[in-house]
Amino acid sequence: MNDLLHLWDEMAASLAVIVIVMTAIGLMLRLVEPTHAFKRVGLVLGCLILLLILPPILVGIWRSLSIGQQLGTIILAIALGVISSRAVTPKARIRKREH
């Protein structure tokens, strides 16, 4: 599992570097305004911090759960996914006939 987390860290850091470099190039070519560039870099760094800190915490929590709790968590996640997917689907509109 440590190898997977190490690869995750490398991938997140590489993606952040690519986005920051693209933003810098856009800033140099005047395709991006400086205020937008700073907002974008701040957003990327905030997401990077979440992507680097959150997975080890979640893996630690997952490892501390018993098999029954892990199974219950998986079933709950599937149920929430099904419920949320049904809530998102648009309902058919009923047209009123005008006489």
N, C-alpha and C positions, 0 to 999 in steps of 0.2 A: 504494500500500500504506500510505502514511503516513496517508491519509484514513481508511482502515479501522481502523488502530490508534488514531487519534484518536477515532473514533466508539466503539470498544471501551472506551477509557478513560472517556469521558463516560457510557456506559451502565453500566459497573461502578460508577462513583462515584455515579450517580443511584440505582442499586439499593441501594447501601450506605446512602445518606442516607435512603431510604424505610424500610429495615429499622430503622435507628437511631431514626427518628422514631416508628415504630410501637411500638418497645420503650419509648421514653420515655412515650408515651401510655398504654401498658399499665402502666408503673410509676406514673404519676400517678393512674390510676384504680384502683390496687392490684389489678390483674389479674395482675401479674407480681411475684414476690418480688425484692427488690434483689439478692440473690446470683445469681439466675438472669439478671437483667438485665445485670449486669456480665459474666457468662460469655458471654451472647449478643452483647453489644457487642464483646467481645474476639474472639470467633469471626468476627464480621462484618468487623472491621478486619484480622484475619489473612488472611481470604479475599480482601479487597480488595487487600491488598499483593501476594498471589500473582497475582491477576487483572491487576494493573497492571504487574508486573515480568516475569512469565513470557512473555506473548505477544511482546514485542519481542526477547527472547532467542531464542525459538523461530524467529521470522521471520529473524533474523540467521543462525542455524544453517542454516535451510532455503535461504537465498539462497547460502550458501557451498558447498552441495553441487552436484555435477555432475548432469547429467540422468540418467545411469545410477544414481547413488546415490539420487536422488529417486524414480525408478521402483522401485528395490529397496525403499526405505522404504515406499512405497505398497503394494507386494505383500506385504511383511512385516506391515504393519498389517492388511490384509484377512485374511491367513492367521491372525493372532493373534485377530482378531475372530471368525472362523469356529470356531476351536478353542475359544475361551472360551465361545461360545454353545452349542456341543455339550456342554461340560463342565457347564454350568449346568442344562440341561434334565433334569428328574427322570426317572428310569427307572421303568418299570412294576414294581409290586410283585407278587411271585408269592405267592399265598395257598396255604397248605398245607391240605390237606383233613384234617380230623380224623375218624377212624373211630370 
